[in-house]
Amino acid sequence: MSGQVVLEVAQWQGSGAATAGRLRSGAARLAELIPERRRRTVVLDGGVGNSRGGVRNADVLERHLQAVREALAEVPRGDTTVTVGGDCAVDLAPIETAISVFGDRLALVWFDAHADLNTPESSPSGAFHGMVLRALIGDGPEGLRPVRSLSADRVVLAGARSLDPGERDLVDRRGIRHLGAEELSQPGPLLASVRATGAEAVYVHIDFDVLDPQIFPAVGTPEPGGLGVEDLLGAVRALTEEFTLAGIALTEYERTEDTGQEEAVLQRIVAGLFGSVRR
């Protein structure tokens, strides 16, 4: 990957996890590991905000969304943005930007243990990171919607294994393609799903909880039965060999004090995605 800009967005206010504050140091460490490229840290609010319309910290999240949009506006056209979070909601503006460039030629592959397809009414927590994909397909709360939404049939859920009943119903009704972790051991089913969208470009969203927690437990909402590291890397490699990469995001890493295992996994992933690791 060349012509990259690394955008560090250490947002934690969109998460519903009790340990969400650890996302800040997780984002900083991830950004450090990616080999030397242009890097920008988006300045964010540090505290909690006010709830509105069933969304926790809604006012803070709106300000952050605007800050990320402004940062993206300074990225030279044609460069690939690597967004480093922070919770999954940091990816709203980068994906919005990819939609503006590629339109209906874009597919979104959402590597995540969860579908993130709730609304404020259906969300059990009010945390926006569980609503951001729903917002991206056109059902977002006021102030947290993309300028242009993505058609649901351009989305591929990859590795999701903890879906609320309403999310499962939406997947069926809106024609969202869904591959379980067991279907990602080989790239064939994933490539076929993206080809079926008719897309020429792909945006790759990675929530680290898509990995099995026995391999990588440093996330706020771990779910058993996840991917192995090589499954994830093989899937992303296969996507980028066949489709134009519209952008990539790495999210939801909650750095802990016991960093030995998680550091080794992070270095394998960064090296697999970006080449050498900046130590």
Backbone bond lengths (Angstrom), bond angles and torsions (degrees), N, CA, C in turn:
res aa  C-N    CA-C-N  psi(-1)  N-CA   C-N-CA  omega(-1)  CA-C   N-CA-C  phi
1 M - - - 1.458 - - 1.522 109.18 -
2 S 1.312 117.30 127.46 1.449 120.58 178.55 1.513 109.09 -128.45
3 G 1.343 116.29 168.98 1.443 120.10 -177.75 1.506 112.51 63.11
4 Q 1.334 116.24 45.16 1.457 120.89 -175.64 1.515 112.27 -101.74
5 V 1.319 114.92 148.63 1.457 123.31 168.06 1.518 107.04 -123.50
6 V 1.324 116.56 125.63 1.460 121.34 178.24 1.522 108.17 -94.64
7 L 1.326 115.65 120.82 1.458 122.18 -178.53 1.524 108.20 -110.46
8 E 1.325 116.04 110.70 1.460 121.02 -179.82 1.528 109.10 -91.50
9 V 1.341 115.57 119.32 1.466 121.64 -178.38 1.531 107.56 -128.16
10 A 1.321 116.35 90.50 1.465 121.82 -170.82 1.527 111.90 -85.16
11 Q 1.294 116.27 48.54 1.466 121.41 -179.14 1.520 110.82 -76.65
12 W 1.319 116.46 136.60 1.458 121.50 175.69 1.530 111.87 -123.50
13 Q 1.320 117.01 -12.34 1.465 120.32 -172.12 1.525 113.59 -72.41
14 G 1.324 117.79 -13.16 1.460 120.07 176.48 1.513 113.46 -85.96
15 S 1.321 117.04 -7.52 1.459 121.38 -176.96 1.525 111.12 -88.05
16 G 1.328 115.62 149.81 1.453 120.80 174.62 1.508 113.18 -101.30
17 A 1.335 118.06 3.15 1.460 121.54 -177.50 1.528 110.90 -78.04
18 A 1.324 115.76 144.83 1.462 120.46 178.29 1.523 111.65 -65.40
19 T 1.316 116.64 -23.48 1.467 122.33 -177.32 1.520 112.33 -100.27
20 A 1.331 117.65 19.99 1.469 121.61 -171.71 1.522 113.38 -59.70
21 G 1.326 118.45 -26.73 1.458 119.88 179.64 1.512 113.62 -58.73
22 R 1.329 117.24 -22.77 1.462 120.56 179.63 1.527 112.50 -71.18
23 L 1.341 117.04 -13.42 1.466 119.90 178.26 1.520 112.01 -62.15
24 R 1.331 117.33 -27.45 1.463 120.05 -178.39 1.524 111.05 -64.77
25 S 1.326 117.12 -48.93 1.470 118.49 179.68 1.521 110.65 -72.81
26 G 1.329 117.16 -28.00 1.462 119.45 176.18 1.517 111.67 -64.22
27 A 1.324 116.61 -43.08 1.461 120.35 178.94 1.520 111.09 -64.01
28 A 1.323 116.29 -42.53 1.464 119.89 -179.20 1.522 110.92 -63.01
29 R 1.334 116.85 -41.52 1.462 119.60 -179.01 1.527 111.57 -68.19
30 L 1.306 116.62 -41.23 1.462 119.44 177.89 1.524 111.15 -60.17
31 A 1.322 116.22 -45.10 1.461 119.73 -179.40 1.521 111.25 -62.65
32 E 1.327 116.80 -34.94 1.467 120.58 178.14 1.519 111.90 -66.26
33 L 1.336 116.46 -36.17 1.459 120.52 -175.12 1.521 112.92 -71.65
34 I 1.314 117.56 -31.43 1.465 119.97 -176.78 1.520 108.80 -66.69
35 P 1.317 117.81 133.03 1.468 120.88 -176.00 1.529 111.79 -52.84
36 E 1.312 114.45 154.44 1.468 121.75 -172.66 1.522 112.48 -53.10
37 R 1.299 114.96 116.70 1.453 123.26 173.71 1.517 107.07 -148.56
38 R 1.308 116.60 175.98 1.455 118.20 176.57 1.521 109.37 -60.42
39 R 1.293 115.95 132.46 1.457 120.56 -174.98 1.515 109.00 -133.33
40 R 1.304 115.54 136.40 1.456 120.94 176.51 1.514 109.42 -131.64
41 T 1.321 116.15 129.83 1.458 121.91 175.13 1.520 108.59 -98.93
42 V 1.309 116.98 119.27 1.460 121.42 179.97 1.530 108.22 -78.29
43 V 1.311 116.23 127.06 1.460 121.51 -179.50 1.528 109.17 -76.41
44 L 1.338 115.62 126.63 1.457 121.78 -174.48 1.520 111.43 -124.27
45 D 1.329 115.87 163.19 1.461 120.99 170.49 1.516 109.05 -69.49
46 G 1.332 115.93 147.25 1.449 118.87 -178.28 1.509 114.70 -94.63
47 G 1.339 117.53 -20.01 1.456 119.59 -172.34 1.511 114.12 -106.82
48 V 1.323 114.11 -177.57 1.457 120.54 178.10 1.527 109.07 -77.05
49 G 1.310 115.81 165.23 1.455 120.92 179.54 1.507 110.83 -124.49
50 N 1.314 115.70 -160.33 1.453 122.30 -178.57 1.521 110.40 -102.21
51 S 1.321 115.00 142.52 1.465 120.19 175.87 1.521 109.51 -79.19
52 R 1.338 115.13 148.26 1.452 120.20 176.38 1.515 108.95 -153.96
53 G 1.303 115.52 131.53 1.456 119.90 176.49 1.505 114.42 58.76
54 G 1.318 117.23 31.56 1.454 120.78 179.14 1.508 115.46 85.05
55 V 1.350 118.11 7.51 1.469 122.13 179.42 1.528 108.90 -113.13
56 R 1.314 116.36 121.58 1.455 120.77 178.05 1.535 110.06 -69.51
57 N 1.337 115.02 141.61 1.477 121.60 175.63 1.529 112.32 57.69
58 A 1.319 117.14 33.07 1.463 120.47 -171.80 1.519 112.92 -59.90
59 D 1.344 117.23 -40.69 1.471 118.35 -176.49 1.520 112.04 -67.65
60 V 1.335 116.45 -38.54 1.463 120.29 177.13 1.527 110.30 -65.18
61 L 1.308 116.75 -43.18 1.462 120.61 -179.53 1.524 111.50 -62.88
62 E 1.316 116.88 -36.65 1.470 119.69 176.85 1.523 111.02 -64.05
63 R 1.320 116.84 -42.36 1.474 119.25 179.01 1.526 110.67 -65.43
64 H 1.320 116.31 -39.57 1.464 119.47 177.91 1.532 110.95 -64.04
65 L 1.318 116.52 -41.50 1.464 120.18 179.18 1.523 110.38 -58.32
66 Q 1.307 116.70 -43.58 1.450 120.10 179.02 1.526 111.60 -65.44
67 A 1.344 116.76 -38.96 1.466 120.51 179.17 1.526 111.25 -63.97
68 V 1.333 117.13 -39.91 1.465 120.09 178.23 1.523 110.30 -68.37
69 R 1.310 117.22 -39.11 1.468 119.82 176.75 1.526 110.93 -59.91
70 E 1.313 116.63 -42.44 1.466 119.89 179.84 1.519 111.18 -65.60
71 A 1.333 116.74 -38.68 1.464 119.56 177.62 1.524 111.10 -65.70
72 L 1.306 117.53 -40.70 1.458 121.11 179.91 1.524 112.02 -66.77
73 A 1.308 116.29 -30.07 1.464 119.67 179.27 1.519 112.08 -64.36
74 E 1.331 117.42 -19.35 1.458 121.90 -179.83 1.527 113.01 -94.30
75 V 1.338 116.96 -3.50 1.468 120.40 178.25 1.523 108.72 -77.60
76 P 1.328 118.38 126.67 1.472 120.26 -179.61 1.528 111.71 -58.41
77 R 1.309 115.40 138.16 1.468 119.93 179.55 1.526 109.72 -60.45
78 G 1.311 116.33 134.12 1.447 121.40 -178.88 1.509 113.49 100.54
79 D 1.336 117.79 -17.71 1.459 120.91 176.25 1.527 110.10 -80.00
80 T 1.313 116.06 152.14 1.454 122.28 177.89 1.522 109.23 -96.00
81 T 1.318 115.86 128.32 1.461 120.43 178.30 1.519 110.33 -92.13
82 V 1.324 115.65 128.20 1.459 123.00 171.55 1.523 106.23 -104.69
83 T 1.317 116.72 107.52 1.460 121.34 -178.61 1.519 109.11 -92.90
84 V 1.324 115.80 127.05 1.460 121.30 -178.14 1.527 108.09 -116.69
85 G 1.330 115.71 116.34 1.469 120.99 177.84 1.498 110.10 -106.54
86 G 1.303 113.66 177.04 1.449 130.20 21.97 1.520 111.95 71.67
87 D 1.355 111.84 167.32 1.461 118.41 -179.97 1.528 110.95 -74.29
88 C 1.327 115.69 170.41 1.470 121.00 -173.79 1.523 113.13 -60.86
89 A 1.326 116.73 -25.04 1.466 119.60 -176.42 1.518 112.71 -67.30
90 V 1.337 118.67 -14.20 1.471 119.68 177.44 1.526 111.10 -65.13
91 D 1.320 117.04 -13.98 1.463 119.89 -174.12 1.522 113.07 -90.22
92 L 1.317 119.26 0.50 1.459 120.14 -178.61 1.524 110.94 -62.13
93 A 1.333 117.28 -52.89 1.470 120.20 -177.47 1.529 112.67 -66.41
94 P 1.353 120.26 -43.46 1.468 118.63 177.61 1.529 113.73 -60.00
95 I 1.335 117.10 -39.82 1.461 119.20 178.64 1.522 110.14 -70.87
96 E 1.316 116.74 -38.79 1.468 121.25 174.14 1.532 110.65 -54.75
97 T 1.329 115.92 -42.56 1.466 120.37 178.71 1.522 110.85 -65.31
98 A 1.330 117.16 -42.16 1.462 120.33 178.35 1.522 111.25 -62.80
99 I 1.326 117.25 -38.04 1.467 120.62 177.46 1.525 109.99 -63.15
100 S 1.339 116.31 -39.57 1.466 119.43 -179.21 1.526 111.70 -64.98
101 V 1.331 116.78 -28.89 1.468 120.96 -179.37 1.527 111.43 -83.86
102 F 1.330 116.77 -45.80 1.467 120.07 -170.49 1.529 113.87 -104.04
103 G 1.324 118.02 -19.15 1.457 120.43 179.14 1.515 112.35 57.95
104 D 1.329 116.76 -133.62 1.457 121.62 -178.21 1.521 113.68 -73.93
105 R 1.327 116.48 -1.03 1.469 119.35 175.56 1.527 111.50 -86.39
106 L 1.347 116.91 3.48 1.466 121.75 -176.19 1.523 111.45 -103.51
107 A 1.336 115.69 137.13 1.460 122.32 167.39 1.523 108.03 -114.88
108 L 1.307 115.89 148.90 1.465 122.59 178.32 1.516 108.60 -115.87
109 V 1.335 116.66 119.22 1.463 121.13 175.63 1.522 107.22 -102.66
110 W 1.312 116.25 118.79 1.466 123.86 -171.73 1.529 108.62 -107.98
111 F 1.346 115.87 92.51 1.459 120.96 176.79 1.531 108.36 -80.33
112 D 1.310 117.01 110.39 1.463 120.92 -172.40 1.516 108.01 -166.00
113 A 1.333 116.56 145.13 1.461 119.51 173.63 1.522 111.57 -70.60
114 H 1.337 115.88 -20.08 1.457 122.23 -176.14 1.528 109.66 -119.12
115 A 1.327 115.99 160.31 1.464 119.47 -177.65 1.523 112.61 -85.37
116 D 1.328 117.78 -24.30 1.474 122.07 -179.09 1.521 111.25 55.92
117 L 1.337 115.82 39.40 1.461 122.52 -175.12 1.526 113.05 -113.66
118 N 1.323 117.04 18.47 1.457 119.92 178.40 1.522 111.51 -77.51
119 T 1.311 115.02 165.25 1.464 123.71 169.24 1.525 107.14 -112.88
120 P 1.334 117.99 168.81 1.469 118.50 174.90 1.525 112.43 -55.66
121 E 1.331 116.99 -32.42 1.463 120.34 -178.98 1.525 112.22 -74.08
122 S 1.320 117.26 -34.08 1.468 119.87 -176.18 1.524 113.27 -94.91
123 S 1.320 117.69 -15.48 1.460 120.29 -175.46 1.524 111.43 -68.49
124 P 1.325 118.29 129.76 1.466 120.62 176.74 1.522 113.20 -75.12
125 S 1.333 117.83 -15.97 1.469 120.62 -173.99 1.524 113.99 -116.71
126 G 1.331 117.02 -22.50 1.463 119.92 -172.83 1.514 113.44 77.43
127 A 1.327 117.18 7.99 1.466 121.72 -178.85 1.524 109.26 -84.85
128 F 1.338 116.10 128.09 1.456 119.61 -173.26 1.518 113.29 -69.98
129 H 1.351 118.07 -21.47 1.469 116.55 179.29 1.526 112.20 -64.69
130 G 1.332 117.01 -17.67 1.453 120.74 174.92 1.514 113.53 -90.78
131 M 1.343 117.18 5.18 1.462 122.38 -178.99 1.524 112.73 -122.41
132 V 1.328 117.36 -8.75 1.466 119.15 -166.38 1.523 112.87 -65.34
133 L 1.325 118.90 -37.26 1.466 118.76 178.59 1.522 110.26 -69.16
134 R 1.313 117.36 -35.64 1.474 120.42 175.56 1.531 109.80 -61.03
135 A 1.338 116.12 -40.70 1.469 119.62 176.90 1.521 111.17 -62.26
136 L 1.322 116.80 -40.80 1.460 120.96 -177.00 1.529 112.82 -66.24
137 I 1.340 116.89 -24.51 1.471 118.99 178.15 1.533 110.92 -98.55
138 G 1.342 116.51 13.64 1.454 118.86 167.04 1.505 117.34 109.96
139 D 1.337 118.66 4.97 1.465 120.89 -176.85 1.526 111.64 -120.79
140 G 1.315 117.34 45.65 1.455 120.76 -175.93 1.505 113.17 -91.17
141 P 1.342 116.93 156.40 1.461 120.71 175.22 1.526 111.16 -69.64
142 E 1.298 116.00 156.05 1.456 120.98 -178.74 1.526 110.44 -56.76
143 G 1.328 116.12 134.15 1.462 121.75 -179.69 1.504 114.24 88.35
144 L 1.333 117.26 -12.46 1.456 121.56 -178.54 1.530 110.38 -130.96
145 R 1.341 114.41 42.65 1.452 121.25 179.11 1.527 109.52 -115.10
146 P 1.325 117.10 148.20 1.465 118.71 174.39 1.516 110.54 -72.34
147 V 1.317 115.75 155.01 1.459 120.29 176.35 1.526 110.16 -62.32
148 R 1.323 115.94 -38.48 1.459 121.60 175.98 1.513 107.86 -133.67
149 S 1.317 117.04 130.33 1.458 120.48 -177.38 1.523 111.09 -90.36
150 L 1.321 114.52 167.62 1.461 122.59 -179.70 1.519 108.66 -105.47
151 S 1.311 116.51 138.09 1.457 119.87 176.31 1.528 109.91 -62.33
152 A 1.323 116.34 137.15 1.465 120.36 -177.10 1.520 112.55 -60.65
153 D 1.330 117.10 -29.12 1.467 118.70 -179.01 1.525 112.51 -78.70
154 R 1.337 117.08 3.95 1.461 122.07 172.58 1.531 111.45 -99.81
155 V 1.329 117.07 4.86 1.470 122.16 -177.43 1.520 109.85 -103.71
156 V 1.335 115.45 138.32 1.466 121.57 172.55 1.523 107.87 -124.05
157 L 1.325 116.63 115.39 1.460 121.30 172.45 1.524 107.90 -79.49
158 A 1.326 116.48 125.90 1.462 120.97 -175.98 1.520 109.63 -122.91
159 G 1.323 116.26 112.43 1.458 120.75 177.51 1.503 114.85 86.50
160 A 1.328 118.65 5.06 1.471 120.89 179.88 1.522 109.71 -70.67
161 R 1.314 116.28 131.63 1.463 121.07 -176.46 1.522 113.04 -140.87
162 S 1.322 117.41 5.43 1.459 121.52 176.82 1.522 107.92 -134.51
163 L 1.328 115.63 88.32 1.457 122.16 -178.17 1.524 109.54 -112.84
164 D 1.321 116.15 135.60 1.455 120.85 173.06 1.526 109.12 -70.79
165 P 1.352 118.07 157.62 1.478 119.57 -177.97 1.526 113.26 -55.46
166 G 1.328 117.42 -40.87 1.455 120.16 178.84 1.512 112.59 -64.88
167 E 1.336 116.22 -33.22 1.455 120.11 178.13 1.529 110.43 -69.30
168 R 1.317 116.46 -41.95 1.470 119.47 178.09 1.530 110.83 -60.74
169 D 1.326 115.84 -41.40 1.461 119.63 178.91 1.524 110.59 -63.75
170 L 1.338 117.14 -40.87 1.460 120.63 179.76 1.521 111.13 -64.43
171 V 1.321 117.19 -41.80 1.462 121.23 178.49 1.521 110.24 -56.10
172 D 1.322 115.97 -42.57 1.468 119.86 179.83 1.522 111.36 -70.45
173 R 1.326 117.24 -43.97 1.471 120.69 -174.81 1.515 112.73 -70.68
174 R 1.330 117.37 -34.62 1.470 120.40 -173.36 1.531 113.02 -99.73
175 G 1.305 117.65 2.76 1.457 120.08 176.01 1.511 113.88 70.35
176 I 1.338 116.50 34.64 1.465 120.60 178.87 1.526 108.92 -80.84
177 R 1.301 116.75 125.55 1.452 120.71 179.37 1.526 109.92 -74.38
178 H 1.332 116.50 138.72 1.461 121.46 -173.27 1.513 109.69 -139.06
179 L 1.330 115.31 119.32 1.465 121.68 177.00 1.522 108.83 -115.16
180 G 1.321 116.21 127.11 1.453 120.67 175.69 1.519 111.24 -75.57
181 A 1.331 115.36 168.95 1.455 119.99 -177.31 1.520 111.98 -58.21
182 E 1.331 116.86 -37.34 1.465 120.20 -177.62 1.525 111.75 -66.16
183 E 1.327 118.28 -23.00 1.460 121.71 -179.78 1.523 112.64 -85.33
184 L 1.336 117.28 -2.41 1.456 121.13 -177.65 1.526 112.79 -105.12
185 S 1.333 117.04 8.98 1.463 119.52 178.16 1.524 111.28 -69.60
186 Q 1.339 115.87 -21.17 1.459 122.76 173.11 1.524 107.56 -128.78
187 P 1.330 119.11 148.11 1.464 120.19 -174.70 1.521 115.27 -75.95
188 G 1.330 117.57 -13.57 1.457 120.44 -174.10 1.522 115.02 -53.69
189 P 1.343 119.48 -53.53 1.471 119.67 -178.95 1.524 113.36 -60.95
190 L 1.323 117.39 -36.80 1.457 119.93 179.07 1.527 111.41 -67.64
191 L 1.322 116.50 -45.74 1.461 119.67 178.19 1.523 111.16 -61.15
192 A 1.316 116.72 -40.17 1.465 119.83 179.06 1.525 110.87 -64.00
193 S 1.328 116.82 -38.10 1.465 120.38 179.83 1.520 111.03 -66.69
194 V 1.315 117.43 -40.78 1.465 119.75 179.43 1.523 110.38 -70.92
195 R 1.338 117.34 -40.70 1.472 119.31 176.59 1.527 111.22 -57.84
196 A 1.330 115.81 -37.13 1.468 119.84 -177.21 1.523 112.46 -66.45
197 T 1.320 118.25 -19.01 1.466 120.62 176.16 1.515 111.90 -76.00
198 G 1.330 117.17 -17.12 1.452 121.15 -175.25 1.513 114.17 80.23
199 A 1.327 116.94 9.91 1.464 120.90 -175.26 1.522 111.88 -76.74
200 E 1.333 114.38 154.45 1.452 122.10 173.42 1.534 111.43 -107.71
201 A 1.320 116.42 -21.86 1.464 122.09 -178.65 1.526 108.95 -126.83
202 V 1.320 115.64 155.01 1.459 120.36 -178.45 1.524 109.85 -134.26
203 Y 1.310 115.27 137.46 1.461 121.89 170.83 1.519 106.42 -105.24
204 V 1.331 116.30 133.62 1.465 122.05 -175.47 1.532 109.32 -112.44
205 H 1.319 115.55 114.97 1.466 121.83 175.47 1.522 108.08 -105.70
206 I 1.333 116.54 126.21 1.469 121.24 -179.98 1.520 109.49 -122.18
207 D 1.322 116.12 115.31 1.464 123.21 167.03 1.528 105.43 -97.18
208 F 1.319 116.72 127.24 1.463 119.16 -174.78 1.524 113.40 -63.16
209 D 1.336 117.88 -14.26 1.458 116.76 176.88 1.528 112.57 -75.94
210 V 1.342 117.70 -1.52 1.460 119.19 171.26 1.523 110.49 -67.10
211 L 1.345 116.68 -23.88 1.463 120.80 176.39 1.529 110.41 -74.94
212 D 1.314 115.62 153.14 1.459 119.37 175.94 1.527 109.24 -65.52
213 P 1.342 118.65 133.59 1.468 120.15 -177.78 1.522 114.37 -64.08
214 Q 1.331 118.83 -18.65 1.458 119.34 173.62 1.524 110.88 -69.40
215 I 1.314 116.50 -23.77 1.466 121.61 177.54 1.512 110.73 -91.23
216 F 1.343 116.28 -41.97 1.467 120.64 -175.69 1.533 108.61 -143.84
217 P 1.325 117.42 93.95 1.467 120.31 -177.17 1.525 114.90 -89.40
218 A 1.338 118.67 -1.58 1.465 121.25 -170.79 1.526 112.04 -83.35
219 V 1.340 115.22 59.45 1.464 122.58 177.81 1.522 108.00 -136.11
220 G 1.328 116.14 164.54 1.451 119.60 -176.33 1.504 114.84 -82.22
221 T 1.334 117.33 -26.13 1.470 121.28 -176.14 1.526 109.96 -134.01
222 P 1.328 118.37 69.28 1.470 120.93 -177.66 1.526 111.51 -68.12
223 E 1.330 114.53 147.31 1.460 121.62 177.23 1.520 108.67 -135.24
224 P 1.338 118.34 131.26 1.464 120.08 -179.73 1.518 111.72 -66.85
225 G 1.332 114.82 160.59 1.459 120.33 174.72 1.512 114.79 83.15
226 G 1.333 116.51 30.13 1.450 120.31 -176.20 1.514 114.50 -90.57
227 L 1.328 115.10 -171.29 1.458 122.48 -177.62 1.518 111.45 -78.74
228 G 1.332 115.13 156.96 1.447 121.92 164.95 1.515 109.87 -86.91
229 V 1.325 116.43 165.12 1.463 120.62 -178.15 1.518 110.86 -61.23
230 E 1.307 118.26 -45.52 1.462 120.12 -177.74 1.519 112.28 -68.60
231 D 1.337 117.22 -29.99 1.467 119.44 174.14 1.524 109.99 -61.50
232 L 1.328 115.88 -45.50 1.465 120.08 -179.49 1.523 111.27 -65.11
233 L 1.329 116.26 -48.22 1.461 119.50 -178.19 1.522 111.60 -63.97
234 G 1.319 116.52 -41.33 1.461 119.44 179.12 1.512 112.03 -62.82
235 A 1.325 116.48 -38.05 1.460 120.45 179.34 1.522 111.06 -65.89
236 V 1.337 117.08 -44.68 1.462 120.04 -178.61 1.520 110.61 -68.25
237 R 1.316 116.97 -40.96 1.470 119.50 177.56 1.517 111.06 -58.45
238 A 1.327 115.73 -46.62 1.462 119.76 -179.02 1.536 111.07 -61.03
239 L 1.310 117.33 -40.23 1.465 120.95 178.76 1.524 111.31 -62.86
240 T 1.330 115.88 -45.85 1.472 119.02 -175.31 1.519 112.44 -75.08
241 E 1.325 117.75 -18.90 1.463 120.33 175.12 1.527 111.53 -75.89
242 E 1.327 117.00 -26.96 1.466 119.99 -175.79 1.529 113.47 -104.15
243 F 1.338 116.90 -30.11 1.458 120.64 -174.38 1.526 110.52 -121.94
244 T 1.330 115.84 152.73 1.462 120.63 172.30 1.521 109.02 -64.97
245 L 1.324 116.42 132.69 1.463 120.09 178.79 1.526 108.80 -84.47
246 A 1.333 116.02 115.94 1.462 121.46 -178.63 1.519 112.60 -87.21
247 G 1.324 117.51 -14.49 1.453 122.47 -179.05 1.510 109.38 157.77
248 I 1.316 115.83 164.21 1.456 120.95 -179.46 1.515 108.83 -147.75
249 A 1.328 116.23 144.31 1.462 121.06 178.07 1.513 110.16 -132.12
250 L 1.328 115.46 141.26 1.466 123.48 174.33 1.526 106.90 -118.43
251 T 1.332 116.92 119.08 1.464 120.16 -171.08 1.523 112.47 -134.81
252 E 1.335 113.60 165.19 1.471 124.83 168.83 1.531 114.54 68.40
253 Y 1.338 117.52 26.19 1.463 119.89 173.13 1.526 108.67 -84.76
254 E 1.327 116.58 115.18 1.462 122.68 176.66 1.526 108.41 -101.36
255 R 1.303 115.88 99.32 1.464 120.32 -176.01 1.529 110.38 -66.13
256 T 1.324 116.09 135.82 1.460 121.63 179.86 1.527 109.58 -113.86
257 E 1.325 115.74 176.28 1.460 119.98 178.64 1.519 111.48 -75.57
258 D 1.316 116.84 -27.69 1.462 121.24 179.26 1.527 108.28 -94.14
259 T 1.332 115.94 82.23 1.460 120.47 -168.18 1.527 114.50 -94.66
260 G 1.326 118.95 3.94 1.465 119.71 -175.14 1.509 113.30 -58.73
261 Q 1.335 117.89 -57.83 1.462 121.18 -178.13 1.519 111.02 -66.80
262 E 1.327 116.72 -44.87 1.467 118.29 -176.66 1.522 111.54 -66.63
263 E 1.343 116.74 -34.66 1.464 119.64 178.44 1.523 110.93 -64.74
264 A 1.325 116.52 -40.89 1.462 120.02 179.10 1.524 111.03 -63.47
265 V 1.332 116.83 -41.42 1.461 120.49 179.03 1.525 110.54 -66.53
266 L 1.319 116.84 -44.09 1.466 120.53 179.27 1.518 111.25 -59.37
267 Q 1.325 116.53 -43.59 1.460 119.64 -179.12 1.525 110.98 -64.90
268 R 1.326 117.77 -37.69 1.461 120.23 176.74 1.524 111.20 -63.77
269 I 1.324 116.07 -41.97 1.464 119.68 -178.62 1.523 111.03 -69.04
270 V 1.326 116.97 -46.19 1.462 120.03 -179.60 1.523 110.51 -63.25
271 A 1.331 116.81 -43.36 1.461 119.71 178.40 1.528 110.90 -63.32
272 G 1.336 117.06 -38.46 1.451 120.55 179.85 1.516 113.22 -69.03
273 L 1.323 116.70 -31.46 1.459 120.48 -178.40 1.521 113.66 -90.06
274 F 1.344 115.97 -36.39 1.463 119.89 -170.01 1.521 114.23 -122.53
275 G 1.322 118.22 3.27 1.449 119.35 -178.09 1.514 110.66 94.87
276 S 1.335 117.07 -133.48 1.456 120.84 -177.34 1.527 110.28 -66.17
277 V 1.323 115.67 159.06 1.456 122.46 -179.80 1.502 109.39 -104.23
278 R 1.331 116.45 132.95 1.472 120.12 174.10 1.527 107.30 -82.40
279 R 1.325 116.84 117.28 1.455 121.14 -174.81 1.507 111.20 -94.74
